[in-house]
Amino acid sequence: MSFATTPGAITHVHRDDYWRNRTVISPADTTDLDDGP
């Protein structure tokens, strides 16, 4: 799987230790880049 993201975006991935696969939890998260309220 691939998808375009904005520069600086973070994609959170969960790794299953039993099956050793990965699930995308939050693609292209930019909340850490926001200035806040």
Biopython code that builds the backbone (N, CA, C, O; Angstrom):
import numpy as np
from Bio.PDB.StructureBuilder import StructureBuilder

atoms = [
    (1, "MET", "N", (0.841, -1.155, 0.000)),
    (1, "MET", "CA", (0.000, 0.000, 0.000)),
    (1, "MET", "C", (0.896, 1.230, 0.000)),
    (1, "MET", "O", (1.930, 1.262, 0.668)),
    (2, "SER", "N", (0.496, 2.213, -0.737)),
    (2, "SER", "CA", (1.190, 3.497, -0.705)),
    (2, "SER", "C", (0.166, 4.613, -0.859)),
    (2, "SER", "O", (-0.875, 4.432, -1.490)),
    (3, "PHE", "N", (0.469, 5.748, -0.284)),
    (3, "PHE", "CA", (-0.410, 6.902, -0.382)),
    (3, "PHE", "C", (0.432, 8.151, -0.238)),
    (3, "PHE", "O", (1.475, 8.142, 0.416)),
    (4, "ALA", "N", (-0.023, 9.214, -0.849)),
    (4, "ALA", "CA", (0.696, 10.489, -0.788)),
    (4, "ALA", "C", (0.412, 11.164, 0.548)),
    (4, "ALA", "O", (-0.713, 11.126, 1.045)),
    (5, "THR", "N", (1.437, 11.781, 1.122)),
    (5, "THR", "CA", (1.273, 12.499, 2.381)),
    (5, "THR", "C", (1.929, 13.865, 2.277)),
    (5, "THR", "O", (2.712, 14.130, 1.365)),
    (6, "THR", "N", (1.597, 14.718, 3.220)),
    (6, "THR", "CA", (2.225, 16.034, 3.267)),
    (6, "THR", "C", (3.590, 15.916, 3.941)),
    (6, "THR", "O", (3.786, 15.026, 4.768)),
    (7, "PRO", "N", (4.523, 16.782, 3.611)),
    (7, "PRO", "CA", (5.840, 16.742, 4.251)),
    (7, "PRO", "C", (5.728, 16.903, 5.766)),
    (7, "PRO", "O", (5.018, 17.785, 6.249)),
    (8, "GLY", "N", (6.419, 16.064, 6.503)),
    (8, "GLY", "CA", (6.397, 16.123, 7.958)),
    (8, "GLY", "C", (5.298, 15.301, 8.598)),
    (8, "GLY", "O", (5.250, 15.188, 9.823)),
    (9, "ALA", "N", (4.414, 14.725, 7.796)),
    (9, "ALA", "CA", (3.320, 13.930, 8.339)),
    (9, "ALA", "C", (3.856, 12.627, 8.922)),
    (9, "ALA", "O", (4.853, 12.083, 8.447)),
    (10, "ILE", "N", (3.187, 12.143, 9.946)),
    (10, "ILE", "CA", (3.575, 10.903, 10.614)),
    (10, "ILE", "C", (2.471, 9.879, 10.394)),
    (10, "ILE", "O", (1.292, 10.181, 10.576)),
    (11, "THR", "N", (2.852, 8.678, 10.004)),
    (11, "THR", "CA", (1.902, 7.587, 9.840)),
    (11, "THR", "C", (2.101, 6.607, 10.987)),
    (11, "THR", "O", (3.192, 6.065, 11.164)),
    (12, "HIS", "N", (1.048, 6.378, 11.768)),
    (12, "HIS", "CA", (1.111, 5.458, 12.894)),
    (12, "HIS", "C", (0.725, 4.063, 12.408)),
    (12, "HIS", "O", (-0.302, 3.878, 11.756)),
    (13, "VAL", "N", (1.568, 3.092, 12.736)),
    (13, "VAL", "CA", (1.363, 1.717, 12.300)),
    (13, "VAL", "C", (1.375, 0.805, 13.521)),
    (13, "VAL", "O", (2.206, 0.963, 14.416)),
    (14, "HIS", "N", (0.449, -0.151, 13.552)),
    (14, "HIS", "CA", (0.414, -1.152, 14.616)),
    (14, "HIS", "C", (0.982, -2.451, 14.079)),
    (14, "HIS", "O", (0.575, -2.912, 13.013)),
    (15, "ARG", "N", (1.916, -3.045, 14.802)),
    (15, "ARG", "CA", (2.527, -4.302, 14.372)),
    (15, "ARG", "C", (1.976, -5.438, 15.215)),
    (15, "ARG", "O", (2.014, -5.385, 16.444)),
    (16, "ASP", "N", (1.463, -6.464, 14.552)),
    (16, "ASP", "CA", (0.966, -7.659, 15.218)),
    (16, "ASP", "C", (2.149, -8.605, 15.425)),
    (16, "ASP", "O", (2.726, -9.089, 14.452)),
    (17, "ASP", "N", (2.515, -8.872, 16.673)),
    (17, "ASP", "CA", (3.682, -9.708, 16.953)),
    (17, "ASP", "C", (3.452, -11.185, 16.643)),
    (17, "ASP", "O", (4.412, -11.926, 16.431)),
    (18, "TYR", "N", (2.200, -11.621, 16.615)),
    (18, "TYR", "CA", (1.925, -13.023, 16.308)),
    (18, "TYR", "C", (2.011, -13.285, 14.810)),
    (18, "TYR", "O", (2.751, -14.165, 14.370)),
    (19, "TRP", "N", (1.251, -12.519, 14.026)),
    (19, "TRP", "CA", (1.228, -12.713, 12.577)),
    (19, "TRP", "C", (2.341, -11.936, 11.877)),
    (19, "TRP", "O", (2.631, -12.182, 10.706)),
    (20, "ARG", "N", (2.967, -10.993, 12.601)),
    (20, "ARG", "CA", (4.043, -10.154, 12.075)),
    (20, "ARG", "C", (3.607, -9.331, 10.857)),
    (20, "ARG", "O", (4.352, -9.164, 9.891)),
    (21, "ASN", "N", (2.394, -8.833, 10.940)),
    (21, "ASN", "CA", (1.919, -7.925, 9.897)),
    (21, "ASN", "C", (1.694, -6.546, 10.502)),
    (21, "ASN", "O", (1.779, -6.371, 11.718)),
    (22, "ARG", "N", (1.409, -5.583, 9.661)),
    (22, "ARG", "CA", (1.235, -4.205, 10.120)),
    (22, "ARG", "C", (-0.103, -3.654, 9.646)),
    (22, "ARG", "O", (-0.568, -3.970, 8.551)),
    (23, "THR", "N", (-0.709, -2.830, 10.483)),
    (23, "THR", "CA", (-1.970, -2.188, 10.173)),
    (23, "THR", "C", (-1.791, -0.686, 10.328)),
    (23, "THR", "O", (-1.274, -0.220, 11.343)),
    (24, "VAL", "N", (-2.216, 0.072, 9.324)),
    (24, "VAL", "CA", (-2.136, 1.528, 9.402)),
    (24, "VAL", "C", (-3.224, 2.019, 10.345)),
    (24, "VAL", "O", (-4.407, 1.749, 10.137)),
    (25, "ILE", "N", (-2.822, 2.735, 11.373)),
    (25, "ILE", "CA", (-3.767, 3.261, 12.362)),
    (25, "ILE", "C", (-4.180, 4.685, 12.008)),
    (25, "ILE", "O", (-5.363, 5.022, 12.042)),
    (26, "SER", "N", (-3.214, 5.504, 11.674)),
    (26, "SER", "CA", (-3.471, 6.910, 11.387)),
    (26, "SER", "C", (-2.535, 7.385, 10.279)),
    (26, "SER", "O", (-1.388, 7.740, 10.552)),
    (27, "PRO", "N", (-3.009, 7.398, 9.030)),
    (27, "PRO", "CA", (-2.134, 7.835, 7.938)),
    (27, "PRO", "C", (-1.999, 9.355, 7.885)),
    (27, "PRO", "O", (-2.980, 10.079, 8.055)),
    (28, "ALA", "N", (-0.799, 9.822, 7.653)),
    (28, "ALA", "CA", (-0.513, 11.250, 7.423)),
    (28, "ALA", "C", (-1.021, 12.151, 8.542)),
    (28, "ALA", "O", (-1.684, 13.154, 8.280)),
    (29, "ASP", "N", (-0.713, 11.801, 9.783)),
    (29, "ASP", "CA", (-1.102, 12.608, 10.940)),
    (29, "ASP", "C", (-0.227, 13.855, 11.005)),
    (29, "ASP", "O", (0.999, 13.752, 11.054)),
    (30, "THR", "N", (-0.846, 15.022, 11.006)),
    (30, "THR", "CA", (-0.098, 16.280, 11.072)),
    (30, "THR", "C", (-0.450, 17.093, 12.318)),
    (30, "THR", "O", (-0.150, 18.285, 12.376)),
    (31, "THR", "N", (-1.080, 16.468, 13.312)),
    (31, "THR", "CA", (-1.476, 17.212, 14.507)),
    (31, "THR", "C", (-0.268, 17.765, 15.256)),
    (31, "THR", "O", (-0.382, 18.789, 15.929)),
    (32, "ASP", "N", (0.885, 17.110, 15.155)),
    (32, "ASP", "CA", (2.080, 17.630, 15.818)),
    (32, "ASP", "C", (2.621, 18.876, 15.129)),
    (32, "ASP", "O", (3.433, 19.596, 15.709)),
    (33, "LEU", "N", (2.184, 19.139, 13.902)),
    (33, "LEU", "CA", (2.639, 20.304, 13.158)),
    (33, "LEU", "C", (1.707, 21.504, 13.298)),
    (33, "LEU", "O", (2.059, 22.618, 12.912)),
    (34, "ASP", "N", (0.513, 21.272, 13.854)),
    (34, "ASP", "CA", (-0.457, 22.359, 14.023)),
    (34, "ASP", "C", (0.035, 23.358, 15.064)),
    (34, "ASP", "O", (0.758, 22.994, 15.991)),
    (35, "ASP", "N", (-0.359, 24.605, 14.906)),
    (35, "ASP", "CA", (0.032, 25.655, 15.842)),
    (35, "ASP", "C", (-0.733, 25.585, 17.154)),
    (35, "ASP", "O", (-0.328, 26.197, 18.142)),
    (36, "GLY", "N", (-1.819, 24.856, 17.173)),
    (36, "GLY", "CA", (-2.634, 24.768, 18.380)),
    (36, "GLY", "C", (-3.817, 25.713, 18.300)),
    (36, "GLY", "O", (-4.021, 26.391, 17.293)),
    (37, "PRO", "N", (-4.608, 25.750, 19.392)),
    (37, "PRO", "CA", (-5.819, 26.592, 19.379)),
    (37, "PRO", "C", (-5.520, 28.071, 19.438)),
    (37, "PRO", "O", (-6.441, 28.887, 19.435)),
]
sb = StructureBuilder()
sb.init_structure("model")
sb.init_model(0)
sb.init_chain("A")
sb.init_seg("    ")
for serial, (resi, resn, name, xyz) in enumerate(atoms, 1):
    if name == "N":
        sb.init_residue(resn, " ", resi, " ")
    sb.init_atom(name, np.array(xyz, "f"), 0.0, 1.0, " ", f" {name:<3s}", serial, name[0])
structure = sb.get_structure()
